[in-house]
Amino acid sequence: MTTFGKILRAGAAAALPLVGLTAGAQGQGAPGGAGSSFGGAVRGATYLRGKVICTGCTLDEVQKAQPTEHMFYQFTYQQGQLVMQVREVNNSRWSYLSWPPQLWVRANDSVFQQLTAEENLMKEIEITGLLNNSRTLDIFVISLQG
């Protein structure tokens, strides 16, 4: 029993510095506390690349129509919803914050008009925004690729 107690104490002593490092890394947010105004912790800009498949449709409809395709996400916003096929993301948190693949998005009206414009459907676009812990993507810039 004393050997087990020594091992347990040694393991706890070795793990304690790691706990301090992990907490410090998680505590780093956007400079100036910008994360609080977006409803959750923010870790930096998120860049998505993909194409808007349809507006006013649902994720289920798109998945049924294109069962061999993947990486579809439904973006719900105040004026409606759209489905986007995402090909690239620079944010490592995307995989766990975007499941299930339905996110709330916010942006100003001109950005939404560009995102949902019929002439931009099925075109490669890049979205610049902030993804926060409340599963909300704040979109700031949309640029057409190619």
Secondary structure as UniProt FT lines:
FT   HELIX           2..26
FT   HELIX           31..38
FT   STRAND          45..55
FT   HELIX           59..65
FT   TURN            67..68
FT   STRAND          72..77
FT   TURN            78..79
FT   STRAND          80..89
FT   TURN            92..93
FT   HELIX           94..97
FT   STRAND          102..106
FT   HELIX           109..116
FT   HELIX           118..120
FT   TURN            121..122
FT   STRAND          124..131
FT   TURN            133..134
FT   STRAND          136..144
//
